[in-house]
Amino acid sequence: VTVVGVELTDDDAEAPRVIPCLLLEGDRLVKTQRFAEPAYVGDPVNVLSIFNSFEVDEIVLLDIGAARTRTPTPIAQLRHYAEECFIPLGYGGGLSTLAEVEAVLAAGYEKVVLNTALDRHPELVSEASRVFGAQAVVASIDVVGGVGGAVRTEGSTHDVGADPVAWARRAEELGAGELLITSVDREGTMEGFDLELVAAVAAAVGIPVIAHGGAGRRKQLAEPITSASASAVAAGSLFVYQGTNRGVLINYPTRPQLERLMGR
Amino acid sequence: VSDVAVVDIGMGNVGSVANMVRKAGGSATVAADPEQLSGAPRVVLPGVGAFDEAMVRLRERGFAPVLDQLVERGDVPVLGICLGMQLLADRSEEGVEPGLGWIPGSVRRLPAEAPDGTPVKVPHMGWSRVSAPRAHPLIDELDADARFYFVHSYAYDPVDEGAVLLRARYGGRPIVAGVAAGAVMGVQFHPEKSHRHGLALLRSFLAAAP
C-alpha cells in the first residue's frame, strides 16, 4: 500500500483544522471559564504527548500568566514542550519583541500568537510577518459582548476601544496571516461557539479565521465551518474534559470521526 | 559523522527537522557552517521564509558551492523541505535571485481563484493528502491515506513531468507536492510536523543509499 496512483478529490485538498487550544500557567496546564477560575488539567509535557499521539491537526499553546505579566514563557521550557510534538505548534503569551518571536520559532513552533501586541506593539505584527512570513503570525482577538461588543487584551482586562470586525481588519492590514477569534463570554462554558461573531469577522477579512470559545460537544465543531465561514476551529474544554461535569480526560476525535463530523 | 546534516541558514525550523530525524532512528547534525557538510552521507535543506533571502544566505554563508559539488557528484541524497524544495528550482515568482537549479523548473504563486472562479485562500495552510504518479524509494512506506502539513504560497512547476514525485490538490487544481531527480529530492510539506506520515518519509530518506 503506497500513495502511488491514489485518486485525489477536492475534499482531500484541505480538511478544516480542529485545534486543541491549551492554556499554560507557570508549568501547569489549566482550563478557565470566561478567562477566570483556572482549574488544573495536567502536566504540559504529558498532555502534549497525548495530543501528539492522537495526531491532532495543530496545537495552540497560550500562556495566560505571560499574557498578564508581559513576560513570555522561558524558551527552554517551550523548547522542551516542542521536542516531543511532531505536529504544528503555535505559541502565544507576552510576546512583544521580534527577538522573542524569533526565539519561539527557533524553539520548534511554526506560529506565534499575538494579542496584546496588536494594541501595544502593532509594528511587531508587521515586522514578524515581513521577516518570518504571514503564515507564522496569528492575531488573537478576545471579544466580550459578541459581534457588537468590545475587543479586550491583556487577558481580557484592557478594552482597546474597537469593535471586533474593525480590529480584525486592522490585524489583517498589519500583516497577520490568520485570526484566532475567541468569545470570552463563551470560553470554557461549553455552550457552543458564537457563530454570529465568527461569521461577521470571516466575512470582513480574506485570511483564515479560527473560531474559539464555547465548544462543548463534538457535533458543534462543524458549525463555525459550515455556517460561519471559519477555516478552523479551536477548543479547550471539549478536548481536556469528559462531558460537561468537567472530569479531566484528554481526548480528540479519530480521523474517521472528524470526517463524519465535518460532513466529508 | 551523523546520518544527516541539516543545513541551518537561520530560516525555519532546523531543530524540528533534526528532532524528527532522531525520532526516525537517525543521527542529525545542525550545520551552520558549510564545512560541517563534508562527509555527510545525507543532507536536508529546510527553510521557511522568502526565496531571495534564503538564496542570498546560502551563497553568502558559502553553502551554495559546497552543495553544488555534492549534487554534481550525485552520491549524497539531498532533501529539500518546503522553501528548501523551492530552492531546487531555477527561479521563483517570489523573487529575482536565481535558485539552485538542480531540478529544472520555476516556482509560481498559487492562484487566488479556482478554475470555477471561487476564491482560494493563499497560503495553502493545512493537511492534505498526496498521490504519486510512480513509485519512488522516498515514498515507499507511506500509507495510501497519508496526509501532510502544508504551509506555502508558491508551488513548484518542474520542466520535466518525470521529476514529479508527489502531487496534492489545492484550490481545485493539482499542485506539485514533491520532486525528485537522481539523488536530489524535495517535498513542499513539512514531514517534521506530519507525525507518523512524516516519520515514514524520513525513515525512507535515512534508508536512501548514498
Interface residues (C-beta under 8 A of the other chain):
Chain A: V1 T2 V3 V4 G5 V6 E7 L8 T9 D10 D12 A13 E14 A15 P16 R17 N52 E55 D57 E58 R79 A82 E83 F86 I87 P88 L105 A106 A107 G108 E110 V131 F132 G133 A134 Q135 A136 G177 E178 G206 I207 P208 S231 A232 R255
Chain B: G12 N13 G15 S16 N19 M20 K23 V48 G49 A50 P119 K121 P123 H124 M125 G126 W127 S128 R129 V130 S131 A132 P133 R134 A135 I139 D140 E141 L142 D143 A144 D145 A146 Y149 F150 V151 S153 L166 R167 A168 R169 Y170 G171 G172 P174 H190 E192 K193 S194 H195 R196 G198 L199
